């Protein structure tokens, strides 16, 4: 995935964005994180009668 980060990088001399993205990708993969499932529930704060 680093190639994708390099393609988005505006300044070739600064690798901070690439390193940050790679760290995020590693953490997501390490902890097996996924997008939350949308169950379609709506929890209003007030109940209408």
N, C-alpha and C positions, 0 to 999 in steps of 0.2 A: 503493500500500500504506500510506501514512501514515494513512489513515482507520482501518485495522485497528489500528494502534498507538495511535491516539487513543482508540479504543473500549476498549482494555485499560488505559488510563492512569488510575490511581486519583486522582491529584492534578493538577488542571488547571493549577496554577501552576508545575509542574516539568516541563520538556520534555526532561530528560536521557534518559529511557527511550525517547521517540520518536526523538530524535536518534541514540541508540545503535542502535536497531533499523534505522533508515533507513541508517545507515552499514554495518551488517552486510548488509542486502539489496543495497546497491550493490556491496560487495565480492564477494558470491556471484555476482551477475550479471556483474561485470567479469571475474572469473576463470573463468566458466562452470562453477561447481562443482555437483555433483550428489551425491545420496546414494550411498554405496558399494553395489555389487551384492552381494547375498548369494549366494555360490556353494554354500552348504551344506556346506562343508568344515569338519571339526573336527580341530584339530591338538592332540592330547593331549600333555602334557609327558612322560608316561611310557608306555612300551609294555607292554601286558599280554601274557603268553605263554600 
